[in-house]
Amino acid sequence: MNDVVHSSGTAGTRGSAVHAAGVSLKDLRKSYGSNEVLKGISLDVAPGEVVCLIGPSGSGKSTLLRCVNLLEQPNEGTIHVGGFEATDPDVDIDKMRRKVGMVFQQFNLFPHLNARQNCTIAQTKVLKRGQAEADKVAQANLDRVGLGHLADRFPDQLSGGQQQRVAIARALSMDPELMLFDEPTSALDPETVGDVLSVMRNLAKEGMTMLVVTHEMGFAREVADRVVFMDGGVVVEEGVAEQVISAPTQSRTKEFLKRVLDPTHIDISK
């Protein structure tokens, strides 16, 4: 059996606003039939901390992220988000999820709603905000991601990068204390990746607690407080971003980063 690295976060020091929703995962397991995707993951993310999850496809990163807000139900283990135990059968899932914003690979915008309306619909239906207040919050968050001037445009009038920034503004409009990002740039053209990463950098500077699945090693090195390398459903290595990316200690981490950082490298021994 693979050894599981138990990780402990340290409080983030970025920005002036430290968000309250830390994350604590203990012995998390998730299986699909006979396929065990998460094999006893334990990981803490402190309030205000940015943690990037890296690793090959199929290593369990996205499943772990989806378990945090119970889009996937773990088979075993406990999840704490802020003051909630998400895995408690009696937890108020809707109340807990209000603390958590999530941005996916695909933008999942409503095509019949413009950018502002995409950012107000959940506010009015879930938070029960009045339309005027919801519009004000939506406009502020569209301004925050650099798209305030495009608030009246519909998704098919926006580039992929712009749609992803609207998706981030939509999540922020719910006033989350924790942001989950599941490879938010993987579906984007290279020219638009930088705009989305810039928004995420600013969120980190503001003190937003963030758990990010990414293949963008430059972003992870620059923004993350810690990097966690996963493979085969376990945490293989974790530590300060610069150390893990520039001087990993585990052979599997070294092999992965060599391939990611040098895409021309081809192992011809196999």
C-alpha positions as CSV (number, residue, x, y, z in Angstrom):
1,M,0.0,0.0,0.0
2,N,1.2,3.5,-0.8
3,D,2.1,5.7,2.1
4,V,-0.1,8.7,2.6
5,V,1.5,12.1,3.4
6,H,-0.4,14.0,6.0
7,S,-0.2,17.6,5.3
8,S,-0.6,20.6,7.6
9,G,-1.3,24.1,6.4
10,T,0.0,27.3,7.8
11,A,-2.1,30.4,7.8
12,G,-1.8,32.5,4.7
13,T,-0.4,35.9,5.1
14,R,-1.5,37.5,1.8
15,G,-3.6,40.6,1.6
16,S,-5.6,42.2,4.3
17,A,-8.7,40.1,4.2
18,V,-8.2,36.5,5.5
19,H,-11.1,34.3,4.6
20,A,-12.4,32.0,7.3
21,A,-13.1,28.7,5.5
22,G,-10.2,26.4,5.9
23,V,-10.4,22.8,4.8
24,S,-9.4,19.7,6.6
25,L,-9.6,16.2,5.0
26,K,-8.9,13.1,7.1
27,D,-8.4,9.6,5.6
28,L,-10.6,10.4,2.6
29,R,-11.4,7.5,0.4
30,K,-13.5,7.4,-2.8
31,S,-14.2,4.4,-5.1
32,Y,-16.1,3.9,-8.3
33,G,-16.9,0.2,-8.1
34,S,-13.6,-1.6,-7.7
35,N,-11.6,1.4,-8.8
36,E,-10.3,3.2,-5.7
37,V,-9.6,6.8,-6.8
38,L,-8.7,8.3,-3.4
39,K,-6.8,6.1,-1.0
40,G,-6.9,7.7,2.4
41,I,-6.0,11.4,1.6
42,S,-5.4,13.7,4.6
43,L,-4.8,17.3,3.8
44,D,-5.3,20.7,5.6
45,V,-5.7,24.1,3.9
46,A,-5.4,27.0,6.4
47,P,-7.6,30.1,6.0
48,G,-6.0,32.4,3.6
49,E,-3.7,29.7,2.1
50,V,-3.4,28.9,-1.6
51,V,-2.7,25.2,-2.2
52,C,-2.1,23.8,-5.7
53,L,-2.8,20.2,-6.5
54,I,-0.6,18.8,-9.3
55,G,-0.1,15.4,-10.8
56,P,-0.9,13.3,-13.9
57,S,-4.5,12.8,-15.2
58,G,-6.3,10.1,-13.2
59,S,-4.4,10.8,-10.0
60,G,-7.5,11.8,-8.1
61,K,-7.0,15.6,-8.0
62,S,-10.4,16.6,-9.4
63,T,-12.2,13.9,-7.4
64,L,-10.7,15.3,-4.3
65,L,-11.8,18.8,-5.2
66,R,-15.4,17.6,-5.9
67,C,-15.5,15.8,-2.6
68,V,-14.8,19.0,-0.7
69,N,-18.3,20.5,-1.5
70,L,-19.9,17.0,-1.9
71,L,-20.4,17.0,-5.6
72,E,-18.9,13.5,-5.0
73,Q,-19.7,11.6,-1.9
74,P,-16.6,10.0,-0.3
75,N,-16.9,6.4,0.8
76,E,-14.8,7.0,4.0
77,G,-13.2,9.8,5.9
78,T,-14.2,13.2,7.1
79,I,-14.3,16.7,5.5
80,H,-14.4,19.9,7.4
81,V,-15.0,23.2,5.6
82,G,-15.1,26.3,7.8
83,G,-17.3,25.4,10.8
84,F,-19.0,22.5,9.0
85,E,-18.3,18.8,8.9
86,A,-19.4,18.2,5.4
87,T,-19.4,14.4,5.9
88,D,-21.9,14.6,8.8
89,P,-25.1,13.1,7.6
90,D,-27.0,15.9,9.3
91,V,-25.0,18.7,7.8
92,D,-26.9,21.5,6.0
93,I,-25.3,21.0,2.6
94,D,-26.8,24.1,1.1
95,K,-25.6,26.3,3.9
96,M,-22.1,24.8,3.8
97,R,-21.9,25.2,0.0
98,R,-22.6,28.9,0.3
99,K,-19.1,29.2,1.8
100,V,-17.6,27.5,-1.3
101,G,-17.2,28.8,-4.8
102,M,-16.2,26.4,-7.6
103,V,-14.8,27.1,-11.0
104,F,-14.7,24.1,-13.5
105,Q,-12.8,23.4,-16.7
106,Q,-15.9,24.2,-18.6
107,F,-17.6,27.5,-18.0
108,N,-21.1,26.2,-17.5
109,L,-22.7,29.7,-18.1
110,F,-26.4,30.0,-18.9
111,P,-26.3,30.8,-22.7
112,H,-29.6,32.7,-22.6
113,L,-28.4,35.0,-19.8
114,N,-25.9,37.8,-20.2
115,A,-22.8,38.1,-18.0
116,R,-24.5,40.2,-15.3
117,Q,-27.6,37.9,-15.2
118,N,-25.3,34.8,-14.9
119,C,-23.9,36.5,-11.8
120,T,-27.3,37.4,-10.3
121,I,-29.5,34.4,-10.7
122,A,-28.0,32.4,-7.8
123,Q,-27.9,35.5,-5.6
124,T,-31.6,36.1,-6.0
125,K,-32.7,32.4,-5.8
126,V,-30.2,31.1,-3.1
127,L,-29.2,34.1,-1.1
128,K,-32.6,35.8,-1.6
129,R,-31.1,39.1,-2.5
130,G,-33.2,41.8,-4.1
131,Q,-32.5,42.3,-7.8
132,A,-31.0,45.8,-7.3
133,E,-28.5,44.5,-4.7
134,A,-27.7,41.4,-6.8
135,D,-27.0,43.6,-9.8
136,K,-24.7,45.8,-7.8
137,V,-22.8,42.8,-6.5
138,A,-22.6,41.3,-9.9
139,Q,-21.3,44.5,-11.5
140,A,-18.7,44.8,-8.8
141,N,-17.4,41.3,-9.4
142,L,-17.4,41.7,-13.1
143,D,-15.3,44.8,-12.6
144,R,-13.1,42.8,-10.3
145,V,-12.3,40.3,-13.1
146,G,-11.9,43.1,-15.7
147,L,-15.2,42.6,-17.5
148,G,-17.5,45.2,-16.2
149,H,-17.8,46.8,-19.6
150,L,-19.1,43.6,-21.1
151,A,-21.8,42.9,-18.5
152,D,-24.6,43.0,-21.1
153,R,-22.9,40.5,-23.4
154,F,-24.1,36.9,-23.7
155,P,-21.7,33.9,-23.5
156,D,-21.6,33.4,-27.2
157,Q,-20.4,37.0,-27.6
158,L,-17.4,36.4,-25.3
159,S,-14.1,34.5,-25.8
160,G,-13.3,31.4,-23.8
161,G,-11.1,33.3,-21.4
162,Q,-13.8,36.0,-20.9
163,Q,-16.4,33.3,-20.2
164,Q,-14.1,31.7,-17.6
165,R,-13.7,35.1,-15.9
166,V,-17.5,35.5,-15.9
167,A,-17.6,32.1,-14.2
168,I,-15.2,33.3,-11.6
169,A,-17.2,36.5,-11.1
170,R,-20.4,34.4,-10.7
171,A,-18.7,32.3,-8.0
172,L,-17.4,35.5,-6.2
173,S,-20.9,37.0,-6.3
174,M,-22.0,34.4,-3.7
175,D,-19.5,35.8,-1.2
176,P,-17.5,32.5,-0.8
177,E,-14.8,32.1,1.9
178,L,-13.2,29.3,-0.1
179,M,-12.6,29.0,-3.9
180,L,-12.1,25.7,-5.6
181,F,-10.5,25.7,-9.1
182,D,-10.6,22.6,-11.2
183,E,-8.0,23.1,-14.0
184,P,-9.7,26.5,-14.9
185,T,-7.4,27.2,-17.9
186,S,-7.3,23.7,-19.5
187,A,-10.1,24.5,-22.0
188,L,-8.6,27.9,-23.0
189,D,-6.6,29.1,-25.9
190,P,-3.0,29.9,-24.8
191,E,-3.6,33.6,-25.5
192,T,-6.4,33.8,-22.9
193,V,-4.8,31.7,-20.2
194,G,-2.9,34.7,-18.8
195,D,-6.0,36.8,-18.2
196,V,-7.6,34.1,-16.0
197,L,-4.4,33.4,-14.1
198,S,-4.1,37.1,-13.4
199,V,-7.6,37.2,-11.8
200,M,-6.6,34.2,-9.7
201,R,-3.3,35.9,-8.6
202,N,-5.3,38.9,-7.5
203,L,-7.7,36.7,-5.5
204,A,-4.7,35.2,-3.7
205,K,-3.3,38.6,-2.9
206,E,-6.6,39.6,-1.4
207,G,-6.4,36.6,1.0
208,M,-8.9,34.2,-0.6
209,T,-8.5,30.6,0.6
210,M,-7.9,28.6,-2.6
211,L,-7.5,25.0,-3.5
212,V,-6.4,24.8,-7.2
213,V,-6.0,21.8,-9.5
214,T,-3.6,23.0,-12.2
215,H,-1.0,22.1,-14.8
216,E,0.3,25.6,-14.8
217,M,3.6,25.2,-13.0
218,G,4.6,28.8,-13.3
219,F,1.4,29.9,-11.6
220,A,1.8,27.3,-8.9
221,R,5.4,28.3,-8.3
222,E,4.5,32.0,-8.1
223,V,1.1,32.0,-6.2
224,A,0.8,28.8,-4.2
225,D,1.9,28.7,-0.5
226,R,2.1,24.9,-0.9
227,V,2.1,22.4,-3.8
228,V,0.7,18.9,-3.3
229,F,1.8,16.3,-5.9
230,M,-0.7,13.4,-6.2
231,D,-0.4,10.1,-8.1
232,G,-2.4,7.0,-7.9
233,G,-4.9,8.3,-5.4
234,V,-2.3,9.3,-2.7
235,V,-0.3,12.4,-1.8
236,V,3.3,11.5,-2.9
237,E,4.9,14.8,-1.9
238,E,4.0,18.2,-0.6
239,G,5.8,21.3,0.5
240,V,6.6,24.9,-0.3
241,A,5.9,25.5,-3.9
242,E,9.4,26.5,-4.9
243,Q,10.9,23.4,-3.2
244,V,8.4,20.9,-4.7
245,I,8.7,22.3,-8.2
246,S,12.4,23.1,-8.3
247,A,13.8,20.4,-6.0
248,P,11.4,17.6,-5.5
249,T,12.5,14.7,-3.2
250,Q,10.4,11.9,-4.6
251,S,11.4,10.1,-7.8
252,R,7.8,10.1,-9.1
253,T,7.5,13.8,-8.6
254,K,10.8,14.3,-10.4
255,E,9.6,12.2,-13.3
256,F,6.3,14.1,-13.6
257,L,7.8,17.5,-13.4
258,K,10.5,16.6,-16.0
259,R,7.7,15.7,-18.5
260,V,5.6,18.8,-17.6
261,L,8.4,21.3,-17.6
262,D,10.2,19.9,-20.6
263,P,7.4,18.8,-23.0
264,T,10.0,17.8,-25.6
265,H,11.3,15.0,-23.3
266,I,10.2,11.6,-24.5
267,D,11.1,8.4,-22.6
268,I,12.1,6.0,-25.4
269,S,13.0,3.3,-22.9
270,K,9.4,2.0,-22.8
